[in-house]
Amino acid sequence: MPHTCAAGYAHHHGVRRMRTVDVVVIGAGPAGLSAASRIAEAGPTQVLVVDEGPTPGGRLRSQLYRRGSDWHIGAERAASLTQRALRAGVIIESGRQVWSLDPGFVLGLSGGESISADYIVIATGAAEKTFGLPGWTIPGVLAVGAVQTMLNVNRVLPGARLAVIGIDPLSLSIVDELAAADIGVAGVYLPPPAKFSAPEQPSAVFTRLGSLHRLAPNRLLGLAMKALTISGIAEVVARIWPTTGVRMAGMPLHLRECVVGIDGDDDVRSIRTRRVNTNGEPVGRERVIPVDAVCLSGGLYPLQDLTRDCLLVDVPELGGRVPLHGPNLETGTAGMFVAGNITGIESAEVARAQGELVGTVIAEKIAGHEDQSEAVITARADVEEARAAAPLTFMPEIHAGRRRMHELWCDHLGQDVRA
């Protein structure tokens, strides 16, 4: 049976009934927990958070990355956000899958239960992209999220010597985590060129690397990485970058070498690589590198399973298809809000700030105040501050993506974007 107390966790098995709450939040990551806490703290409102994971916190629980000389420990942050929600009186129900979302904000949950609410916040986050290559189904080939969970949640080592394939914030942060666990890293390599698209040029990879300058362990390296975002610099570096790779702060970066295959029978034994030219095309002979595990990192995309009835738009700068939403993260359906990576791929701190914004807007609506109150304006400014200070920039053109969303929203409302 579910908990009937004002706040707590609940794991349900087969209970069939209808419940009504004021606000339901789907997703117990930093966005969902922050939105729920802000609403509950504002007054006597019944707020329910449902999440399919066994423990609140979402991907934040498995995050661990260096920022300068300090470490960001996601599990501690997740625990803090959870405790705040519980103190505010939020009901958190873990291990619950949302199977349907019907008109009138009626949720069908696993176990046959239904929930209706006046407001709904969808904060389901993002999912990992992956890519295939010869040997990618061999045991020991893991997605980067699985490696993070093994290391930081389950305390299990994925192997003794590991190769990382893919250049993005997740792959570069996992190298620090592997080093902290005394796991050898053979190198960080490019993925193989996609079969049905032009190969990615090394200069684009260097530009993406430059957007991660806040992850640098020292100021000098951070400045050098940031310089890669200046027009023309990445192209020059791509041409002179040694084909044998370079170690940056102990990280073996092979940005002119791609993995073309993984070898092994019942487990991973080695990877095969080829050098790439300045156009990103594989050239030269294959090189065999012994490893016993491989980490694939293809980036993230906004998870839209529950927003199919929303008006969705393609904004590549945000990570792909996202719900059309306004400056307060409202959708075209009155009472429905979105927050976190479902709106575009950004850091956990941006997701948290977006949750605070949505929570503030809903709390103001429940209290009968206007959408443009001082509290809402302040919360919107906090999102921009979090974005500017974010240690991880997943999408290099995120600001252009947000501007594009604003234009699309104004077009939707028939407003002049300049106003």
C-alpha positions, 0 to 999 in steps of 0.5 A: 500500500502507498504511504499515507503520510504527508511525505515519504517514499512509496513503492507500489505493487498492483494497487488499483484506484484513482487519486487526486492531487494538486500537482503531479511531477513526473521525474525525480531529478534535479528539475522535478525535485526542485519544482516540487519543493518550491510549490510545496514550500509556498503553501498547503498544496498536495504535490506528488513526484513519481519516478521510475528509478528506485531512488530519487535523484535521477542521473545526478546520483551517478555524476562525479566530475572535477571542477578545478581542484574540487570534485562535484559529487552528484550523490550528495547533491541528489540527497540534499534535493530529496531531503528538501522535498521531503521536509516541504511535505512532497510525496515521492513515489519511486519505482513507478512507471507512467504508462499513459497521460490522458487529457485532463492530466490523468496519469496511468501508472504501473500497478493499475493506479490513476492520478489526476492533477490540476497541474503537471510538470514533465521533467523526465530528462534525457536518454543516451544516444548510442552508435554501432560498430563491429563488436559493440555487442561483446560483453564489456562494451558499456554505455557511459551512463552504465559505467558511471552507475557501476563506479559511483553508485554500485562501486563496481569496476568495469575493467582494468584497462578501458578505451573511451569512444566519443568526444563529449562532456560525459566521455571526458568527465568519465576519464577522471572518474576512471583515474580516481578508481585506478582504472587505466585508460588506453585513450579517448578516441573518435567514433567511426564515421556514420555510414549515411552521413559525412564524417565529422571534421576534427575541427568540429571536435576541437570546437566542442572540446573548447566548450568544456574549458570549465572542466580543466584542472587548472586555469592555464589549460582552461584558457587554452581549451577556451581559445578553441571556441574562437573562430578559426583556432580549432581549424588550425589546431586540427591541422597541427594536432599530432596523429599519435595523440596528446595527453592533456592533464593526464587524459590521452586524447586521440582526436585524429584517430577513430575506433573501427572495431572491437575484438573479443569472444566472450569478453573484450580483448582489444580495439582496432583504430585508424587515423583520420585526415583533416576531413575526418576520413579514416586513412592508413593501416589499422592499429590494435590496442589491448583493452578489457572494456570499452565505454561508448559515449554518443551524447544525450537527447531530450526524452519525449515519451510523455510529450507526444501530445504537445507541440514538438519542434526540432531545434538541433542546438537544444539536442533535437526534438523538444516541446514548444515552450515559453519563457516560464517553461509553460507549454501550449496546454494550460497547466502543463509545464516542462523543466530540465533536459526535456527542454534541451540538454544542459547541466544539472544546475540549469535543470535545478534552476528551471525546476525552481522557475516552474515551481515558482510559476505554479505557486504564483498561479495557485496563489492567484498572482500574475505570471510576471510577478517579481518572484517569477522574474527573479527565478528566470534570471536565476536560470540564466545565471546557472546557464552562464556558470555551468561547468558542463556545456553539452550543446555548444550552441545552447544560447542560439537554441534558446533564442530560437525557441523564443522565436518559435514561441512568439510565432505560436502566440502571434507576437512580435519577437522583439517585444 
